């Protein structure tokens, strides 16, 4: 191999971004993960000092609803990953359909979570009921808002796909939206067992 070809290969490697999507979204994702991480650490610390209270009220949560939402988000992330793969293969129409399926799974999460909240608030429970519910409502609602934001982003991605703005050679926007959505999924995968299951 000649020196010239080595330099050419190095240029290709340098041009290839190490992360999918726009670099700015990764700064945002890291900041969001830091906030959630701190939130989780405080939860664990407070829980360790109130184990009996947390274990008692944790039993009042609807674990089946949590499991449904976990499956919904994981499935949604799978569809998003397939959509990114499809656009890279220039399968634009299929990519759009997969984003719609991801949004449908996101909608399942929203509906189930709203049902959970209606049960909790309908029972007269609120942020100041006790320490466990302060964390449960705060953590899950904070995540819920991220799900809604992610759905708005995926909706915009779908719109741009329909407008023909993405292709095999231009798909940065889809990767950016997908990266954010995967972050939302990752946070829930940590939040669900931490709040609903671990005793």
Number of C-alpha atoms within 10 A of each C-alpha: 5 7 8 9 10 11 11 12 12 12 11 10 11 10 9 10 10 9 11 18 19 16 13 9 16 17 11 12 18 12 12 17 16 12 11 18 14 12 14 18 11 13 18 15 10 15 19 11 10 13 13 12 13 20 17 11 14 19 12 10 16 13 16 10 15 22 14 14 24 20 16 22 27 19 17 27 26 15 22 28 21 17 27 25 16 19 23 17 14 17 15 20 14 16 27 22 15 21 27 20 18 28 23 15 22 24 19 18 24 18 13 16 19 13 12 16 17 12 14 17 12 10 9 9 15 15 14 11 10 13 16 23 18 14 21 19 18 14 18 17 14 12 18 18 13 19 23 16 15 22 21 14 19 25 17 15 24 21 13 15 22 14 9 11 13 21 18 15 10 12 19 16 21 28 22 21 24 25 23 23 26 20 20 24 22 16 16 22 16 13 20 17 15 14 24 20 14 9 14
